Amino acid sequence: MKKTKLAFLFLFPALLTSCLDMGNADDVRPIIEPPETILLKKDSLTSGRHYGITIGQTAARAYPAAQFLKDSLKVDYLNLVANYVSNYDGFEMRLPLYSYMTFDEKNGTEQGVQLWFENKKLKSIYLNSGKRLGQWPENLHASEAVREGDNSEQAAGKLHKLQKDSRYKSRFEHAMLGVKTLAEPYDPAMDSNPEWYFAHTIDDHHFNVVHVHFREGIVSHILVNHMKTF
């Protein structure tokens, strides 16, 4: 069987946990190559009920089932595909439902911004280049900038204003809320997501990556990748 590197897609839940658990910026840890991983098999599920989610149900009804994964499989987050932000009206209500937001110019740059939240507080701010910031934008007055330690509502209010500012407007051309906190209520904007995915551990050497696919807001199929690490 052909061996493959563990892609970012599969590492994302682990990376998320790592980022959310980071201490201060001086706590520098060595970069370790991910373990060698192979795909054992794929299951494409097109009918029935799996992981509590029923093929054919709406995203809004599938979400409460996904929330049970928090207890059954220790899954705390859903990774969302194409969960774009284009309207910032009411953003103070929406942002607290998430743990991760990213925004950048349409074509992607090293100056793109990644915001990580924990317990509804802004834990860290990174640029795509890997640089960690105490606030963004760096040259703005502290009261107007998004800062580490802001609660989600404060950060949302500041982002609402910043995306209207001509100096920063281009930075919000491609904005997404990528990681949904399962402990928080459903976001109606998730009705339009084409895919949710999460990973869960089987044992020390096996884990599954589960992709829940939607068509027009309805669960169309579930793809399960069975993985093994060495």
C-alpha positions as CSV (number, residue, x, y, z in Angstrom):
1,M,0.0,0.0,0.0
2,K,1.3,3.4,-0.9
3,K,2.4,5.5,2.1
4,T,1.5,9.2,2.3
5,K,2.5,12.1,4.5
6,L,0.0,13.1,7.1
7,A,-1.5,16.1,5.4
8,F,-2.5,19.3,7.1
9,L,-6.2,18.2,6.7
10,F,-5.6,15.3,9.1
11,L,-3.3,17.2,11.4
12,F,-5.6,20.2,11.8
13,P,-7.5,19.0,14.9
14,A,-4.2,18.2,16.7
15,L,-2.7,21.5,15.5
16,L,-5.8,23.3,16.8
17,T,-5.5,21.8,20.2
18,S,-1.8,22.6,20.3
19,C,-2.4,26.2,19.3
20,L,-5.2,26.6,21.9
21,D,-3.0,25.2,24.6
22,M,0.0,27.4,23.9
23,G,1.6,29.4,26.7
24,N,3.4,32.7,26.2
25,A,5.4,33.5,23.1
26,D,8.7,32.6,24.9
27,D,7.6,29.0,25.2
28,V,9.3,27.9,22.1
29,R,9.0,24.2,21.3
30,P,11.0,22.2,18.8
31,I,9.3,21.4,15.5
32,I,8.9,17.6,15.2
33,E,8.2,15.9,11.9
34,P,4.8,14.2,11.9
35,P,4.7,10.5,12.1
36,E,4.6,8.5,8.9
37,T,0.9,7.7,8.1
38,I,-0.9,5.5,5.7
39,L,-4.5,5.3,4.6
40,L,-5.8,1.9,5.4
41,K,-9.2,2.2,3.7
42,K,-12.1,4.6,2.8
43,D,-15.7,4.2,3.6
44,S,-18.3,6.2,1.6
45,L,-21.6,6.1,3.5
46,T,-24.6,7.1,1.5
47,S,-27.5,6.0,3.7
48,G,-28.3,5.4,7.3
49,R,-27.1,6.9,10.5
50,H,-23.4,7.3,11.3
51,Y,-21.7,9.2,14.2
52,G,-25.3,10.2,15.2
53,I,-25.7,12.0,11.8
54,T,-28.4,10.7,9.4
55,I,-27.9,10.9,5.7
56,G,-30.6,13.2,4.3
57,Q,-31.1,15.4,7.3
58,T,-30.5,19.2,7.3
59,A,-27.3,20.7,8.7
60,A,-29.3,22.3,11.5
61,R,-30.5,18.9,12.6
62,A,-27.2,17.2,12.1
63,Y,-25.4,19.7,14.4
64,P,-26.9,18.6,17.7
65,A,-25.9,15.0,16.8
66,A,-22.4,16.3,16.2
67,Q,-22.4,17.9,19.6
68,F,-22.7,14.5,21.2
69,L,-19.3,13.6,19.7
70,K,-17.8,15.8,22.4
71,D,-18.7,13.2,25.0
72,S,-18.6,10.0,22.9
73,L,-15.3,10.6,21.0
74,K,-13.8,13.6,22.8
75,V,-14.2,15.8,19.7
76,D,-14.4,19.4,20.7
77,Y,-14.4,21.2,17.3
78,L,-15.7,20.9,13.8
79,N,-13.6,22.1,10.9
80,L,-15.7,23.9,8.4
81,V,-15.1,24.2,4.7
82,A,-15.9,27.5,2.9
83,N,-17.5,29.1,5.9
84,Y,-17.0,32.6,4.5
85,V,-17.7,35.9,6.3
86,S,-18.9,38.7,4.0
87,N,-21.5,40.4,6.2
88,Y,-20.4,41.7,9.6
89,D,-23.8,42.8,10.8
90,G,-24.5,40.9,14.0
91,F,-20.9,39.6,14.0
92,E,-20.7,40.1,17.8
93,M,-23.2,37.3,18.1
94,R,-21.5,35.0,15.5
95,L,-17.8,35.2,16.4
96,P,-18.2,33.8,20.0
97,L,-19.4,30.5,18.4
98,Y,-16.0,29.8,16.9
99,S,-12.4,29.2,17.9
100,Y,-10.6,30.2,14.7
101,M,-10.9,33.0,12.2
102,T,-8.7,33.9,9.3
103,F,-8.8,36.8,6.8
104,D,-6.6,38.0,4.0
105,E,-6.5,39.4,0.5
106,K,-8.2,37.2,-2.2
107,N,-4.9,35.8,-3.5
108,G,-3.4,35.1,-0.1
109,T,-0.4,36.8,1.4
110,E,2.1,36.4,4.2
111,Q,0.3,39.2,6.0
112,G,-3.0,37.3,6.3
113,V,-4.2,37.1,9.8
114,Q,-5.1,34.1,12.0
115,L,-7.1,34.6,15.2
116,W,-7.3,31.8,17.8
117,F,-9.9,31.9,20.5
118,E,-10.2,29.9,23.7
119,N,-13.1,30.2,26.2
120,K,-14.4,33.2,24.1
121,K,-11.1,35.1,24.6
122,L,-8.5,35.9,21.9
123,K,-5.7,33.6,22.8
124,S,-3.3,34.4,20.0
125,I,-2.8,36.4,16.7
126,Y,-0.6,35.1,14.0
127,L,0.3,36.3,10.5
128,N,0.5,33.7,7.8
129,S,4.2,34.2,7.8
130,G,4.3,32.7,11.3
131,K,4.9,35.9,13.1
132,R,3.0,36.3,16.4
133,L,1.4,39.6,17.2
134,G,0.1,41.2,20.4
135,Q,-2.4,43.2,18.4
136,W,-3.6,43.7,14.8
137,P,-3.1,46.1,13.1
138,E,0.3,46.6,14.8
139,N,0.4,50.4,14.2
140,L,-3.1,51.2,15.4
141,H,-4.1,52.6,18.8
142,A,-4.7,49.8,21.3
143,S,-8.3,50.7,21.8
144,E,-9.1,50.2,18.1
145,A,-6.9,47.2,17.4
146,V,-7.8,43.5,17.9
147,R,-5.7,42.5,20.9
148,E,-4.8,39.3,22.7
149,G,-7.0,39.0,25.7
150,D,-10.0,40.6,24.0
151,N,-13.2,38.7,24.5
152,S,-15.0,37.5,21.4
153,E,-17.6,40.2,21.3
154,Q,-15.0,42.9,21.7
155,A,-12.9,41.4,18.9
156,A,-16.0,41.1,16.7
157,G,-16.9,44.8,17.2
158,K,-13.4,45.9,16.3
159,L,-13.3,43.7,13.2
160,H,-16.6,45.1,12.1
161,K,-15.1,48.6,12.1
162,L,-11.7,47.6,10.7
163,Q,-13.2,45.8,7.6
164,K,-14.9,49.2,6.7
165,D,-11.6,51.1,7.1
166,S,-10.1,51.9,3.6
167,R,-6.6,51.1,5.0
168,Y,-7.5,47.5,5.9
169,K,-10.5,46.7,3.7
170,S,-8.5,44.6,1.2
171,R,-7.3,42.4,4.1
172,F,-10.9,41.2,4.5
173,E,-11.4,40.1,0.9
174,H,-11.2,36.4,1.9
175,A,-12.4,35.9,5.5
176,M,-13.5,32.6,7.0
177,L,-14.6,31.1,10.3
178,G,-12.8,27.8,10.1
179,V,-13.3,26.0,13.5
180,K,-16.7,25.7,15.2
181,T,-16.7,25.1,18.9
182,L,-19.1,22.2,19.5
183,A,-20.0,23.5,23.0
184,E,-21.6,26.5,21.4
185,P,-25.0,26.7,19.6
186,Y,-25.5,26.2,15.9
187,D,-24.7,29.1,13.5
188,P,-27.4,29.4,10.8
189,A,-24.7,30.5,8.4
190,M,-23.6,26.8,8.5
191,D,-26.6,26.0,6.3
192,S,-24.5,26.8,3.3
193,N,-21.3,24.9,4.2
194,P,-20.4,22.1,1.7
195,E,-18.5,20.1,4.3
196,W,-17.6,19.6,8.0
197,Y,-14.8,17.4,9.1
198,F,-13.2,16.1,12.3
199,A,-10.7,13.5,13.4
200,H,-11.0,11.1,16.3
201,T,-8.5,8.6,17.9
202,I,-9.1,4.9,17.9
203,D,-5.8,3.9,19.7
204,D,-2.2,4.9,19.7
205,H,-1.7,4.1,16.1
206,H,-5.1,4.5,14.5
207,F,-7.4,7.4,13.9
208,N,-10.3,8.2,11.6
209,V,-10.9,11.4,9.7
210,V,-14.6,11.9,9.1
211,H,-15.9,14.2,6.3
212,V,-19.6,15.1,6.4
213,H,-20.7,16.3,2.9
214,F,-23.7,18.5,2.2
215,R,-25.7,19.3,-0.9
216,E,-28.0,22.3,-0.6
217,G,-27.9,22.1,3.2
218,I,-28.7,18.4,3.3
219,V,-26.3,15.7,4.4
220,S,-25.5,13.8,1.1
221,H,-22.8,11.4,2.3
222,I,-20.2,10.8,4.9
223,L,-16.6,9.8,4.0
224,V,-14.5,8.1,6.6
225,N,-10.7,7.8,6.1
226,H,-9.2,5.1,8.3
227,M,-5.6,6.1,9.1
228,K,-2.6,4.4,10.7
229,T,0.5,6.0,12.1
230,F,3.9,4.4,12.7
